């Protein structure tokens, strides 16, 4: 059902807060592998990480989940969080980081509007790492609507992208 009036165009998702089983293991992944910076640690139960000094893009906590396990398949919850990189070269750097730490990919797709890498964090939270192509390159239908696709992303071509 459409809203009476649309949400403002400048509205963005500000951050995600994840329940994790082991805070240090998650920090090792989000900071050590992906390169986020630790902004604040709340004892041994919560941490806030970001890119570029922002207060936080990702919150991690063990308040209800310390030592826990991922939800079983077939249950509701977060499908994935998406991390938007500013340029293709930055996504290539992320791919090199993942490879250097032997983090497996679940998939890699060219969606016409974006290129994306799919993986899971140590708590099995889904992650999409992506960059948006310039809007002028987005595929469109004859009526002007988006014609998104899912094609295999050429990882070798991506990894060869230079800054």
C-alpha positions in Angstrom: 0.0 0.0 0.0 1.6 3.3 -1.1 2.1 6.0 1.6 0.2 9.3 1.4 3.4 11.0 0.6 6.8 9.5 -0.1 9.7 9.6 2.4 12.2 12.4 1.6 14.7 11.6 -1.1 17.6 12.4 1.2 16.7 9.7 3.7 19.4 7.1 4.2 19.9 4.0 6.4 22.3 5.4 9.1 23.7 2.3 10.7 23.1 -1.3 11.5 23.5 -2.9 14.9 24.4 -6.6 15.0 24.0 -9.2 17.7 27.3 -11.2 17.8 28.5 -14.2 19.7 32.1 -13.0 20.3 32.9 -9.3 20.2 36.6 -9.7 19.6 36.1 -12.1 16.7 33.7 -9.6 15.1 36.2 -6.8 15.6 38.9 -8.9 14.1 36.7 -9.3 11.0 35.1 -5.9 10.6 38.3 -3.9 11.5 41.1 -6.4 10.7 39.7 -7.7 7.4 37.2 -5.1 6.1 39.2 -2.2 7.5 36.6 -0.4 9.5 37.9 1.7 12.4 37.0 1.2 16.1 35.3 4.3 17.3 34.2 3.2 20.8 34.2 0.2 23.0 31.6 -0.3 25.7 33.4 -2.7 28.0 33.5 -6.2 26.6 29.9 -6.2 25.4 29.6 -3.6 22.6 31.7 -1.8 20.0 31.0 0.8 17.4 33.0 0.9 14.1 33.0 3.2 11.1 34.7 4.4 8.0 36.2 7.9 8.0 35.6 8.8 11.7 31.8 8.8 11.6 30.4 7.9 15.0 29.3 4.5 13.8 28.2 2.6 10.7 28.1 -0.7 12.4 27.3 -1.5 16.1 28.3 -4.9 17.4 27.0 -6.3 20.7 26.8 -9.4 22.8 24.0 -8.2 25.1 21.6 -11.0 24.1 23.9 -13.2 22.1 27.2 -13.9 23.8 28.3 -17.4 22.9 25.1 -17.8 20.8 24.7 -19.4 17.4 23.2 -18.0 14.1 19.5 -18.4 13.6 18.6 -21.6 11.8 17.6 -21.5 8.1 13.9 -20.9 7.5 13.6 -18.2 10.1 13.1 -14.5 9.7 15.7 -11.9 10.4 18.4 -9.9 8.6 19.1 -11.2 5.1 22.2 -9.0 4.7 23.7 -5.7 5.4 25.0 -3.7 2.5 28.2 -1.7 2.6 28.4 0.9 -0.2 31.9 1.7 -1.4 32.5 5.0 -3.2 34.2 3.6 -6.3 34.9 0.4 -8.1 38.6 0.6 -7.1 37.5 0.6 -3.4 35.4 -2.6 -4.0 38.5 -4.1 -5.7 40.5 -3.3 -2.6 37.8 -5.0 -0.4 38.1 -8.1 -2.7 41.9 -8.1 -2.2 41.4 -7.9 1.6 39.0 -10.8 1.6 41.4 -12.9 -0.5 44.3 -12.1 1.7 42.4 -13.3 4.8 40.9 -16.4 3.0 37.4 -15.1 3.5 35.2 -17.1 1.0 32.6 -15.4 -1.2 29.0 -16.7 -1.4 28.6 -14.9 -4.8 29.6 -12.0 -6.9 27.1 -10.2 -9.2 26.8 -7.4 -11.7 23.3 -6.0 -11.3 23.6 -3.5 -14.0 23.2 -0.6 -11.5 25.9 -1.9 -9.2 28.6 -4.6 -8.7 28.4 -6.7 -5.6 30.3 -9.2 -3.5 28.3 -11.5 -1.1 29.7 -13.2 2.0 29.0 -13.9 5.6 30.7 -12.5 8.8 31.9 -14.9 11.5 28.3 -14.9 13.0 26.9 -15.8 9.7 25.3 -12.4 9.1 25.0 -11.8 5.4 27.0 -9.0 3.9 26.9 -7.3 0.5 29.9 -5.2 -0.4 29.1 -3.1 -3.5 29.6 0.1 -5.5 26.9 1.9 -7.5 27.6 2.5 -11.2 27.0 6.0 -12.4 23.2 6.5 -12.9 23.8 7.3 -16.6 24.9 3.7 -17.0 21.9 2.0 -15.3 20.0 -0.3 -17.7 16.5 1.0 -18.4 13.3 -0.4 -19.9 11.7 1.5 -22.9 9.4 3.2 -20.4 12.4 4.5 -18.4 12.0 2.1 -15.4 15.0 0.2 -14.1 16.0 -3.1 -15.7 18.2 -4.5 -13.0 19.9 -7.8 -13.8 22.0 -10.5 -12.0 25.0 -11.5 -14.1 28.2 -13.1 -13.0 30.8 -10.5 -11.9 34.2 -11.0 -13.4 36.3 -11.1 -10.3 39.6 -11.0 -12.2 38.6 -7.8 -14.0 37.5 -6.3 -10.6 40.7 -7.2 -8.8 42.7 -5.7 -11.6 41.0 -2.3 -11.1 43.5 0.2 -9.8 43.0 3.3 -7.7 
